[in-house]
């Protein structure tokens, strides 16, 4: 049974916005309540496959996109373990050992502390909520509990959107959910091009996007439109 705070947050989002804008609204509420500098939400369509749904600012969006491209970071770990990931100082050597590419990239854009809460329904992990600060420092236990409530509110909203009627899904779910389908389809095409499995094909997509400094979704669109091949053959 959702707590009264979760119900209040969901109701506030429903009154304030439509579609995934409701998720963005919850992110904004969480950032204000928890005194963090930004909040983002990503969803997963399978192991290693994440797409951004909402972010409160440019840095939060970049944090989500980096984790999609690199396959490492707090949200990735939160989804894989089903437990919160709380890093009060991203500049520590052990954090760089844990996320050798993500940690320095995040530090370079001003992130000093990063916290991720999995979006969980029973045994199913839908994605993660990511919070960051520009200053080093932990979340208090009470803040972690409150962050969990905001993550639960996001789950409630995502499930409502997922259960929308088929004819409304395209206009309701927004770019994050649409991107999941695009990337999934492109991964299938790359599997055929490279003669490999889904995990390796998705890794190839991520690598190409990272090399070119583009989003994973843009590269996936090019693959689907046959403007890009990942097997070295000309298009």
Secondary structure, DSSP 8 states (H G I E B T S, - for coil): ---HHHHHHHHHHHHH--TTHHHHHHHHHHHHHHT-SEEEEEEEEETTEEEEEEESSHHHHHHHHHHHHHS-SHHHHHHHHSS-EEES-TTSHHHHHHSTTHHHHHHHTT--EEEEEEEEETTEEEEEEEEEESS-----HHHHHHHHHHHHHHHHHHHHHHTS-HHHHHHHSHHHHHHHHHHHHHHHHHHHHHT--HHHHHHHHHHHHHHHT--HHHHHHHHHTTS--SSS---
